[in-house]
């Protein structure tokens, strides 16, 4: 997998950053869409920090991109294709968010649009955008982050649940449509992830049960590898100790 090329959306977030760093440590070149280069540098630029004895040169790069904007995503992917001479091997979709609880009777259309844009359309735009290149190369791996709410009825969370269910269906559909071109897709369904944002409201006992970003990163790396070449259209449930 050395010298493979990956795109990690949401790479400046707690989970995306862990995934990007894990892939880079394995020799994979990673491109991350960021709303600004300042945001990207604040996460990945360690030049001002003390160098450790185990310092490794990481191949992590970025272009400015709004993952919810179709034209911005198209431009981002075109830039990667040009730089990598028509090569994109992996796509990991981690962009996402959740809205406050809201019953359908009180739901504003803006809430549904926001969740659809952030959770589903971002994954759709990037997945659709890389497929032509993957098809031409007869090789591609796409992994998206789903949610338990995408599998179960979640009162008060319809907009979030609907958008994540769309991501799961998107992965399964691409897997079926593109299986003859050695392109496979899978969805990782995590429980509550141990991130700084979640730690703000979780108790010490809660946190012990949560899923570590490092564990999700390892699972995704495995799904990208040839060891799991026959695993496609799968839902990998990583619920922690809930």
PERACOR-V247731 format. One record per residue. N is the residue number from 0. PHI is phi in whole degrees, -180 to 180 (NA if undefined). NEAR is the number of other C-alpha atoms within 12 Angstrom. Layout:
n=N phi=PHI near=NEAR
n=N phi=PHI near=NEAR
//
This chain:
n=0 phi=NA near=22
n=1 phi=-65 near=16
n=2 phi=74 near=19
n=3 phi=-74 near=27
n=4 phi=-119 near=40
n=5 phi=-128 near=47
n=6 phi=-112 near=52
n=7 phi=-120 near=51
n=8 phi=-78 near=51
n=9 phi=69 near=40
n=10 phi=-69 near=41
n=11 phi=-92 near=35
n=12 phi=-83 near=32
n=13 phi=-61 near=29
n=14 phi=-74 near=37
n=15 phi=-59 near=39
n=16 phi=-62 near=37
n=17 phi=-63 near=35
n=18 phi=-64 near=44
n=19 phi=-61 near=47
n=20 phi=-67 near=36
n=21 phi=-64 near=32
n=22 phi=-64 near=40
n=23 phi=-63 near=32
n=24 phi=-63 near=25
n=25 phi=-89 near=28
n=26 phi=93 near=22
n=27 phi=-91 near=32
n=28 phi=-83 near=34
n=29 phi=-117 near=40
n=30 phi=-115 near=44
n=31 phi=-124 near=48
n=32 phi=-76 near=45
n=33 phi=-135 near=34
n=34 phi=-67 near=26
n=35 phi=-157 near=18
n=36 phi=-69 near=19
n=37 phi=-63 near=15
n=38 phi=-63 near=21
n=39 phi=-62 near=28
n=40 phi=-65 near=23
n=41 phi=-64 near=17
n=42 phi=-93 near=26
n=43 phi=-112 near=32
n=44 phi=-85 near=21
n=45 phi=-107 near=16
n=46 phi=-65 near=13
n=47 phi=-91 near=9
n=48 phi=-102 near=10
n=49 phi=-64 near=10
n=50 phi=-78 near=12
n=51 phi=-95 near=10
n=52 phi=-69 near=6
n=53 phi=-103 near=8
n=54 phi=-58 near=12
n=55 phi=-131 near=16
n=56 phi=-74 near=19
n=57 phi=-104 near=21
n=58 phi=-101 near=27
n=59 phi=-124 near=35
n=60 phi=-130 near=33
n=61 phi=-148 near=35
n=62 phi=-128 near=33
n=63 phi=-68 near=28
n=64 phi=-162 near=32
n=65 phi=-99 near=29
n=66 phi=-65 near=40
n=67 phi=-96 near=30
n=68 phi=-110 near=24
n=69 phi=-58 near=23
n=70 phi=-69 near=17
n=71 phi=-66 near=23
n=72 phi=-66 near=33
n=73 phi=-60 near=29
n=74 phi=-65 near=23
n=75 phi=-60 near=33
n=76 phi=-64 near=42
n=77 phi=-62 near=24
n=78 phi=-63 near=27
n=79 phi=-65 near=32
n=80 phi=-61 near=25
n=81 phi=-64 near=14
n=82 phi=-64 near=18
n=83 phi=-100 near=21
n=84 phi=54 near=15
n=85 phi=77 near=23
n=86 phi=-129 near=31
n=87 phi=-137 near=42
n=88 phi=-95 near=42
n=89 phi=-131 near=41
n=90 phi=-133 near=57
n=91 phi=-120 near=50
n=92 phi=-95 near=49
n=93 phi=-119 near=47
n=94 phi=-59 near=44
n=95 phi=177 near=35
n=96 phi=-171 near=27
n=97 phi=-131 near=29
n=98 phi=-99 near=25
n=99 phi=-62 near=18
n=100 phi=-56 near=20
n=101 phi=-160 near=22
n=102 phi=-68 near=18
n=103 phi=-59 near=17
n=104 phi=-61 near=11
n=105 phi=-106 near=15
n=106 phi=-70 near=21
n=107 phi=-91 near=18
n=108 phi=-58 near=15
n=109 phi=-61 near=15
n=110 phi=-66 near=27
n=111 phi=-65 near=31
n=112 phi=-63 near=21
n=113 phi=-63 near=25
n=114 phi=-68 near=33
n=115 phi=-65 near=33
n=116 phi=-64 near=31
n=117 phi=-73 near=36
n=118 phi=-90 near=41
n=119 phi=-94 near=43
n=120 phi=-63 near=32
n=121 phi=-61 near=43
n=122 phi=-66 near=48
n=123 phi=-65 near=39
n=124 phi=-60 near=34
n=125 phi=-70 near=48
n=126 phi=-64 near=47
n=127 phi=-61 near=28
n=128 phi=-66 near=31
n=129 phi=-91 near=40
n=130 phi=-65 near=38
n=131 phi=-61 near=26
n=132 phi=-65 near=31
n=133 phi=-62 near=32
n=134 phi=-64 near=27
n=135 phi=-62 near=19
n=136 phi=-92 near=20
n=137 phi=52 near=20
n=138 phi=-165 near=32
n=139 phi=-177 near=41
n=140 phi=-134 near=50
n=141 phi=-126 near=51
n=142 phi=-127 near=50
n=143 phi=-119 near=53
n=144 phi=-92 near=51
n=145 phi=-97 near=45
n=146 phi=-161 near=38
n=147 phi=-57 near=30
n=148 phi=-64 near=28
n=149 phi=-77 near=33
n=150 phi=-108 near=25
n=151 phi=-128 near=17
n=152 phi=-68 near=17
n=153 phi=-127 near=21
n=154 phi=-54 near=19
n=155 phi=85 near=22
n=156 phi=-127 near=30
n=157 phi=-58 near=33
n=158 phi=-62 near=38
n=159 phi=-69 near=41
n=160 phi=-61 near=33
n=161 phi=-61 near=35
n=162 phi=-68 near=39
n=163 phi=-75 near=46
n=164 phi=-63 near=34
n=165 phi=-63 near=32
n=166 phi=-64 near=48
n=167 phi=-61 near=39
n=168 phi=-65 near=27
n=169 phi=-60 near=37
n=170 phi=-62 near=41
n=171 phi=-65 near=29
n=172 phi=-68 near=25
n=173 phi=-62 near=36
n=174 phi=-58 near=30
n=175 phi=-73 near=20
n=176 phi=-72 near=20
n=177 phi=-114 near=29
n=178 phi=-63 near=26
n=179 phi=-75 near=17
n=180 phi=-106 near=21
n=181 phi=60 near=27
n=182 phi=-115 near=41
n=183 phi=-131 near=42
n=184 phi=-129 near=45
n=185 phi=-143 near=44
n=186 phi=-123 near=46
n=187 phi=-97 near=41
n=188 phi=-109 near=33
n=189 phi=-89 near=35
n=190 phi=-80 near=30
n=191 phi=-70 near=32
n=192 phi=-94 near=34
n=193 phi=-77 near=31
n=194 phi=-120 near=23
n=195 phi=-55 near=16
n=196 phi=-65 near=15
n=197 phi=-71 near=20
n=198 phi=-66 near=20
n=199 phi=-68 near=12
n=200 phi=-118 near=14
n=201 phi=-83 near=18
n=202 phi=-81 near=13
n=203 phi=-61 near=13
n=204 phi=-70 near=13
n=205 phi=-61 near=20
n=206 phi=-60 near=24
n=207 phi=-61 near=17
n=208 phi=-92 near=20
n=209 phi=-76 near=27
n=210 phi=-82 near=28
n=211 phi=-81 near=29
n=212 phi=-55 near=33
n=213 phi=-62 near=25
n=214 phi=-69 near=25
n=215 phi=-65 near=40
n=216 phi=-61 near=37
n=217 phi=-66 near=24
n=218 phi=-64 near=33
n=219 phi=-64 near=43
n=220 phi=-60 near=35
n=221 phi=-63 near=26
n=222 phi=-65 near=34
n=223 phi=-77 near=38
n=224 phi=-77 near=27
n=225 phi=-69 near=18
n=226 phi=-59 near=13
n=227 phi=-111 near=19
n=228 phi=-63 near=21
n=229 phi=-101 near=20
n=230 phi=-99 near=27
n=231 phi=-145 near=32
n=232 phi=54 near=32
n=233 phi=-101 near=29
n=234 phi=-104 near=31
n=235 phi=-95 near=27
n=236 phi=-86 near=26
n=237 phi=-125 near=30
n=238 phi=-91 near=24
n=239 phi=70 near=21
n=240 phi=-103 near=17
n=241 phi=-67 near=17
//
